[in-house]
Amino acid sequence: MYLTSGASSLLDGEAAERALAIAERIFQCGVRWTDEHMTARPETIGAYGGCVLVAHALGRAGREPAPSLRELLQRALVTAPDRRGLYDGRAGLLVVLDALDPDGRSFARPRAALRDAIAADLLEVGELEPSDRDAFDLIHGAAGKLIALHDPPAGVAAHVCARFATLADRFEERLADPDPEPAARLDLGVAHGIPGILAALNVALPGERALARRYVELVLASAHAVNGAHRWGPIWERDRVPPPRRAWCYQTAGVASVLLDRAALDGDDALRALALGALGATLHEPDIEHWDDALCHGRSGVALLYARVEAGDERFLSAARGLANDVLNAYDDAAPFGYRAINLLTLGREDRPQFLDAALGIALFLIEAAYPSQRNWLPLFGLLPGGAPR
């Protein structure tokens, strides 16, 4: 077994206690912000859903959050938005509920209603095209909704698999086109591209091996070899080797982690070695200019990816601990939420509490770094919770 359940802590002693104190402060600020903004801009994961995950982690670490976890869950259910995706939508809320209560004993009726609504959305998915990533991606589209259902009804599974199979045909055509149109771009990010569909199959339909292996081949066909290791860029460019960039949402670290999950599910040692080689190569990549501390495209997310891996040496654990200390030391008490997030579109820094790409996600990471768990919330990132099976 080469993916761990997160048993090794990344922060110990005084550092661990400081991490918890920072997480508590972010949580309180995040709850206040959410209470003030939910009516004007209802978001689930970005607001109460993120608060719920952090509250649960604080409770597990021996801190009693206020408001209570149950009160936050009730608020999240009451204010659940019309948005439907895995982030700031009802699909994400269902993942949060399932992560906290895998046995389904709490909030049974609202959870059933969420499942029915998400299943209905998936049955309405039409023909998918590579250029329409919002329809199929992990963040907003069918891949994320499939992850939320986790164990979809047979009819839903068959419908989505048929759509993903046709989409694979379209991806293959684009990869084979010697002179593609500029608009015919192929997105290679876990968040918005081909690897996100493989991630959804890993988490929700692990037995759909034939379809998953088609997506493995697509992922491998879109890679470049650099010093003997595979590397992925944000989009497919046949003649341009992508620069190094460490992030979950885009490029090698996230893609390699999804491949590692597939290798474990299939017992594929060759794919495991390839993915470990790709992820290992990122250990030596320089820090990028626009790199923050968030889960999505920052240090927290990469540290979690490294912490999942056990490859017969201490490289990944050592790198994860180094990044965790970097995140801890980057805390700024003068910032409203302790950390300032980078907006990748404007490259400006913003004060926001959101879970995916801002302070609440960092708070959860800090708690996990000090008091690691099974991380049942990792399906939000298209990854198997608690590590992959033997």
C-alpha positions as CSV (number, residue, x, y, z in Angstrom):
1,M,0.0,0.0,0.0
2,Y,1.5,3.3,-1.0
3,L,-1.1,5.8,-0.1
4,T,-1.4,6.5,3.5
5,S,-4.5,7.5,5.6
6,G,-2.6,10.5,6.9
7,A,-1.3,8.8,10.1
8,S,1.9,10.9,10.2
9,S,1.4,14.4,11.6
10,L,3.1,17.3,9.7
11,L,3.2,19.6,12.7
12,D,4.0,18.7,16.3
13,G,4.3,20.3,19.7
14,E,4.0,24.1,19.8
15,A,3.6,24.2,16.0
16,A,0.6,22.0,16.2
17,E,-1.0,24.0,19.0
18,R,-0.4,27.2,17.1
19,A,-2.0,25.7,14.0
20,L,-5.1,24.9,16.0
21,A,-5.3,28.4,17.4
22,I,-5.0,29.9,13.9
23,A,-7.6,27.5,12.5
24,E,-10.0,28.6,15.3
25,R,-9.5,32.2,14.5
26,I,-10.1,31.6,10.7
27,F,-13.2,29.6,11.6
28,Q,-14.7,32.3,13.7
29,C,-14.0,35.0,11.1
30,G,-15.4,32.7,8.4
31,V,-18.6,32.1,10.3
32,R,-19.1,35.8,10.8
33,W,-18.5,36.5,7.2
34,T,-20.9,33.8,6.1
35,D,-23.6,35.0,8.4
36,E,-23.3,38.5,6.9
37,H,-23.1,37.4,3.2
38,M,-25.3,34.3,2.8
39,T,-28.5,36.2,2.0
40,A,-26.8,38.3,-0.7
41,R,-24.7,35.5,-2.1
42,P,-25.6,32.0,-1.0
43,E,-22.7,29.7,-1.3
44,T,-22.4,26.3,0.4
45,I,-18.8,25.1,0.2
46,G,-17.5,28.6,0.1
47,A,-19.3,29.4,3.3
48,Y,-21.2,27.1,5.6
49,G,-20.0,23.9,4.0
50,G,-16.4,25.0,4.6
51,C,-17.2,26.1,8.1
52,V,-18.8,22.7,8.8
53,L,-15.7,20.8,7.7
54,V,-13.4,23.0,9.9
55,A,-15.8,22.8,12.9
56,H,-15.8,19.0,12.6
57,A,-12.0,18.9,12.5
58,L,-11.7,21.3,15.4
59,G,-14.0,19.0,17.5
60,R,-11.9,16.0,16.5
61,A,-8.8,17.8,17.7
62,G,-10.4,18.5,21.1
63,R,-11.6,22.1,20.5
64,E,-15.3,22.8,20.8
65,P,-16.4,25.1,18.0
66,A,-19.1,27.7,18.5
67,P,-21.6,27.7,16.9
68,S,-21.9,24.0,17.2
69,L,-21.4,21.6,14.3
70,R,-25.1,20.7,14.2
71,E,-26.2,24.3,14.2
72,L,-23.8,25.0,11.2
73,L,-25.2,22.0,9.4
74,Q,-28.7,23.2,9.9
75,R,-27.8,26.6,8.5
76,A,-26.1,25.0,5.5
77,L,-29.2,23.0,4.7
78,V,-31.5,25.9,5.1
79,T,-29.5,28.2,2.9
80,A,-28.4,25.5,0.3
81,P,-28.3,27.4,-3.0
82,D,-29.7,26.7,-6.4
83,R,-26.1,26.1,-7.5
84,R,-25.6,22.5,-8.1
85,G,-21.9,21.8,-8.5
86,L,-19.3,20.2,-6.3
87,Y,-18.2,23.7,-5.2
88,D,-20.7,26.2,-3.8
89,G,-23.5,23.9,-4.7
90,R,-25.7,21.1,-3.4
91,A,-23.3,18.4,-4.7
92,G,-20.6,19.7,-2.4
93,L,-23.0,19.9,0.5
94,L,-23.8,16.2,0.0
95,V,-20.1,15.3,0.1
96,V,-19.7,17.3,3.3
97,L,-22.6,15.5,4.9
98,D,-21.3,12.1,3.8
99,A,-17.8,12.9,5.1
100,L,-19.1,13.7,8.5
101,D,-21.6,10.9,8.7
102,P,-20.6,8.0,6.4
103,D,-23.4,5.8,7.8
104,G,-26.1,8.3,6.8
105,R,-27.8,8.4,10.2
106,S,-28.1,12.2,10.4
107,F,-30.2,14.5,8.2
108,A,-31.5,11.5,6.3
109,R,-34.4,13.2,4.5
110,P,-32.5,16.3,3.3
111,R,-29.6,14.0,2.1
112,A,-32.1,11.9,0.2
113,A,-33.5,15.0,-1.4
114,L,-30.0,16.2,-2.4
115,R,-29.2,12.8,-3.9
116,D,-32.5,12.8,-5.9
117,A,-31.8,16.3,-7.2
118,I,-28.2,15.5,-8.2
119,A,-29.3,12.2,-9.9
120,A,-31.9,14.1,-11.8
121,D,-29.3,16.6,-13.0
122,L,-27.0,13.8,-14.2
123,L,-29.8,12.2,-16.1
124,E,-30.3,15.4,-18.0
125,V,-26.6,15.6,-19.1
126,G,-26.6,15.8,-22.9
127,E,-23.8,15.2,-25.4
128,L,-20.5,16.6,-24.0
129,E,-17.9,18.5,-25.9
130,P,-14.3,19.2,-24.8
131,S,-14.9,23.0,-25.3
132,D,-17.8,23.0,-22.8
133,R,-15.9,22.1,-19.6
134,D,-18.5,23.5,-17.2
135,A,-20.8,20.7,-18.4
136,F,-18.4,17.9,-17.5
137,D,-15.8,19.2,-15.1
138,L,-15.2,18.4,-11.4
139,I,-15.9,21.9,-10.1
140,H,-19.3,22.6,-11.8
141,G,-20.2,19.7,-14.0
142,A,-21.0,16.1,-14.3
143,A,-17.7,14.7,-12.9
144,G,-18.3,16.6,-9.6
145,K,-21.9,15.6,-9.4
146,L,-21.0,11.9,-10.0
147,I,-18.5,12.2,-7.1
148,A,-21.2,13.6,-4.8
149,L,-23.5,10.6,-5.5
150,H,-20.5,8.3,-4.9
151,D,-22.7,5.1,-5.5
152,P,-25.1,6.3,-8.2
153,P,-28.2,4.4,-9.2
154,A,-27.6,2.0,-12.1
155,G,-29.6,4.1,-14.6
156,V,-27.6,7.2,-13.7
157,A,-24.3,5.4,-13.9
158,A,-25.1,4.0,-17.3
159,H,-26.2,7.4,-18.7
160,V,-23.1,9.2,-17.4
161,C,-20.7,6.5,-18.5
162,A,-22.2,6.7,-22.0
163,R,-21.7,10.4,-22.1
164,F,-18.1,10.1,-20.8
165,A,-17.4,7.4,-23.4
166,T,-18.5,9.7,-26.2
167,L,-16.5,12.6,-24.7
168,A,-13.5,10.3,-24.7
169,D,-14.0,9.9,-28.5
170,R,-14.0,13.7,-28.8
171,F,-10.8,14.0,-26.7
172,E,-9.1,11.4,-28.8
173,E,-10.0,13.2,-32.0
174,R,-8.5,16.4,-30.7
175,L,-5.3,14.7,-29.6
176,A,-4.9,13.1,-33.0
177,D,-5.6,16.3,-35.0
178,P,-2.2,17.5,-36.4
179,D,-3.5,21.1,-36.8
180,P,-6.3,21.8,-34.3
181,E,-8.2,25.0,-34.2
182,P,-7.1,27.5,-31.6
183,A,-10.6,27.1,-29.9
184,A,-10.2,23.3,-29.8
185,R,-8.2,23.4,-26.6
186,L,-8.0,20.4,-24.3
187,D,-8.0,21.2,-20.6
188,L,-5.6,19.0,-18.6
189,G,-6.4,20.2,-15.0
190,V,-8.0,18.0,-12.4
191,A,-10.4,20.8,-11.6
192,H,-11.6,21.4,-15.2
193,G,-10.2,18.8,-17.5
194,I,-9.6,15.2,-18.6
195,P,-8.1,14.1,-15.3
196,G,-11.1,15.2,-13.4
197,I,-13.3,12.7,-15.2
198,L,-10.8,9.9,-14.3
199,A,-11.0,11.2,-10.7
200,A,-14.8,10.9,-10.7
201,L,-14.7,7.3,-12.1
202,N,-12.1,6.4,-9.4
203,V,-14.2,7.7,-6.6
204,A,-17.8,7.0,-7.7
205,L,-17.5,4.1,-10.2
206,P,-14.2,2.3,-9.4
207,G,-15.4,-0.8,-11.2
208,E,-15.8,0.9,-14.5
209,R,-12.3,-0.1,-15.4
210,A,-12.5,-0.1,-19.2
211,L,-13.8,3.5,-19.3
212,A,-11.3,4.6,-16.6
213,R,-8.4,3.1,-18.6
214,R,-9.5,5.0,-21.6
215,Y,-9.1,8.2,-19.6
216,V,-5.8,7.0,-18.2
217,E,-4.5,6.6,-21.8
218,L,-5.8,10.1,-22.6
219,V,-4.0,11.5,-19.6
220,L,-0.8,9.8,-20.6
221,A,-1.1,10.8,-24.2
222,S,-1.3,14.4,-23.2
223,A,1.9,14.4,-21.1
224,H,5.4,15.5,-21.9
225,A,8.5,13.8,-20.7
226,V,11.0,15.9,-18.8
227,N,14.2,14.3,-17.5
228,G,12.5,10.9,-17.6
229,A,9.3,12.0,-15.7
230,H,5.9,12.8,-17.0
231,R,4.7,16.4,-16.8
232,W,1.3,18.0,-17.6
233,G,0.5,21.6,-18.6
234,P,-2.8,23.3,-18.1
235,I,-3.9,22.7,-21.7
236,W,-2.7,20.3,-24.4
237,E,0.1,21.8,-26.5
238,R,1.9,19.2,-28.7
239,D,5.0,21.3,-29.3
240,R,5.4,23.2,-26.0
241,V,6.8,21.6,-22.9
242,P,4.9,23.0,-19.9
243,P,6.8,24.8,-17.2
244,P,7.0,23.3,-13.7
245,R,4.1,24.3,-11.5
246,R,3.0,22.6,-8.3
247,A,-0.8,22.6,-7.7
248,W,-3.7,20.3,-7.2
249,C,-6.0,22.1,-9.7
250,Y,-3.6,22.2,-12.6
251,Q,-0.5,20.4,-13.8
252,T,1.5,17.5,-12.5
253,A,1.0,17.2,-8.8
254,G,-2.8,16.8,-9.0
255,V,-2.8,14.7,-12.2
256,A,-0.2,12.3,-10.8
257,S,-2.3,11.9,-7.6
258,V,-5.3,10.9,-9.6
259,L,-3.2,8.3,-11.5
260,L,-1.9,6.9,-8.2
261,D,-5.5,6.3,-7.1
262,R,-6.2,4.5,-10.4
263,A,-3.1,2.4,-10.1
264,A,-4.1,1.3,-6.7
265,L,-7.6,0.4,-7.8
266,D,-6.3,-1.7,-10.7
267,G,-3.2,-3.1,-9.0
268,D,-1.1,-1.6,-11.8
269,D,2.5,-1.4,-10.6
270,A,3.7,0.2,-13.9
271,L,1.2,3.0,-13.7
272,R,2.1,3.4,-10.0
273,A,5.8,3.8,-10.8
274,L,5.0,6.3,-13.6
275,A,2.7,8.4,-11.3
276,L,5.2,8.3,-8.4
277,G,8.0,9.4,-10.8
278,A,5.9,12.3,-12.0
279,L,4.9,13.4,-8.5
280,G,8.5,12.9,-7.3
281,A,9.8,15.2,-10.0
282,T,7.7,18.0,-8.6
283,L,9.6,17.8,-5.3
284,H,12.5,19.7,-7.0
285,E,10.4,22.3,-8.8
286,P,11.0,25.9,-7.8
287,D,8.3,27.9,-6.1
288,I,6.2,29.7,-8.7
289,E,5.7,33.4,-8.6
290,H,1.9,33.3,-7.9
291,W,1.7,30.6,-5.3
292,D,-0.4,31.1,-2.2
293,D,-1.2,28.9,0.8
294,A,-4.6,27.5,-0.3
295,L,-5.7,24.0,-1.1
296,C,-6.6,24.6,-4.8
297,H,-3.4,26.1,-6.2
298,G,-1.2,26.6,-3.2
299,R,1.1,25.0,-0.6
300,S,-1.7,23.4,1.5
301,G,-3.0,21.4,-1.4
302,V,0.4,20.2,-2.5
303,A,1.4,19.2,1.1
304,L,-1.7,17.1,1.3
305,L,-0.9,15.3,-2.0
306,Y,2.6,14.6,-0.7
307,A,1.3,13.4,2.7
308,R,-0.8,10.7,1.0
309,V,2.2,9.0,-0.5
310,E,4.5,6.4,1.0
311,A,7.1,5.5,-1.6
312,G,9.8,3.7,0.4
313,D,11.6,6.9,1.4
314,E,11.0,10.0,3.4
315,R,11.0,12.4,0.4
316,F,7.3,13.1,0.3
317,L,6.7,13.2,4.0
318,S,9.7,15.6,4.5
319,A,8.4,17.9,1.7
320,A,4.9,17.9,3.2
321,R,6.3,18.9,6.6
322,G,8.3,21.6,5.0
323,L,5.3,23.0,3.2
324,A,3.1,22.8,6.4
325,N,5.7,24.9,8.3
326,D,5.7,27.4,5.4
327,V,1.9,27.7,5.6
328,L,2.0,28.1,9.4
329,N,4.7,30.7,9.2
330,A,2.8,32.6,6.5
331,Y,0.0,33.4,8.8
332,D,-0.6,37.2,9.1
333,D,-2.5,38.3,12.1
334,A,-3.2,41.6,10.4
335,A,-5.1,40.0,7.5
336,P,-8.8,39.7,8.1
337,F,-8.8,35.9,7.6
338,G,-5.1,35.3,8.4
339,Y,-4.1,34.6,4.8
340,R,-4.6,36.5,1.6
341,A,-5.7,34.5,-1.4
342,I,-4.3,35.0,-4.9
343,N,-6.9,35.5,-7.7
344,L,-5.4,33.6,-10.6
345,L,-7.3,35.8,-13.1
346,T,-6.2,39.1,-11.8
347,L,-3.1,37.9,-9.9
348,G,-4.1,40.2,-7.1
349,R,-4.4,39.2,-3.5
350,E,-7.8,39.1,-1.8
351,D,-9.2,38.7,1.7
352,R,-11.7,35.9,1.4
353,P,-12.7,32.9,3.6
354,Q,-13.7,30.4,0.9
355,F,-12.8,26.7,1.3
356,L,-11.4,25.7,-2.1
357,D,-9.0,28.6,-2.7
358,A,-8.9,30.7,0.5
359,A,-8.7,30.7,4.3
360,L,-11.2,28.0,5.4
361,G,-9.4,25.4,3.3
362,I,-6.1,26.5,4.9
363,A,-7.7,26.2,8.3
364,L,-8.7,22.6,7.6
365,F,-5.2,21.8,6.3
366,L,-3.6,23.2,9.5
367,I,-5.8,21.0,11.7
368,E,-5.1,18.0,9.5
369,A,-1.4,18.7,9.7
370,A,-1.5,18.7,13.4
371,Y,-4.2,16.0,14.0
372,P,-4.4,13.9,10.8
373,S,-7.6,11.9,10.1
374,Q,-9.0,9.6,7.4
375,R,-9.8,12.7,5.4
376,N,-13.2,11.6,4.2
377,W,-13.6,15.0,2.6
378,L,-11.0,14.2,-0.1
379,P,-13.6,13.3,-2.7
380,L,-14.1,17.1,-2.9
381,F,-10.7,17.0,-4.7
382,G,-11.4,13.9,-6.7
383,L,-9.3,11.7,-4.5
384,L,-10.0,8.5,-2.6
385,P,-10.5,9.1,1.2
386,G,-8.2,7.5,3.6
387,G,-5.8,6.4,0.9
388,A,-6.3,3.9,-1.9
389,P,-7.0,0.2,-1.3
390,R,-4.3,-2.4,-1.4
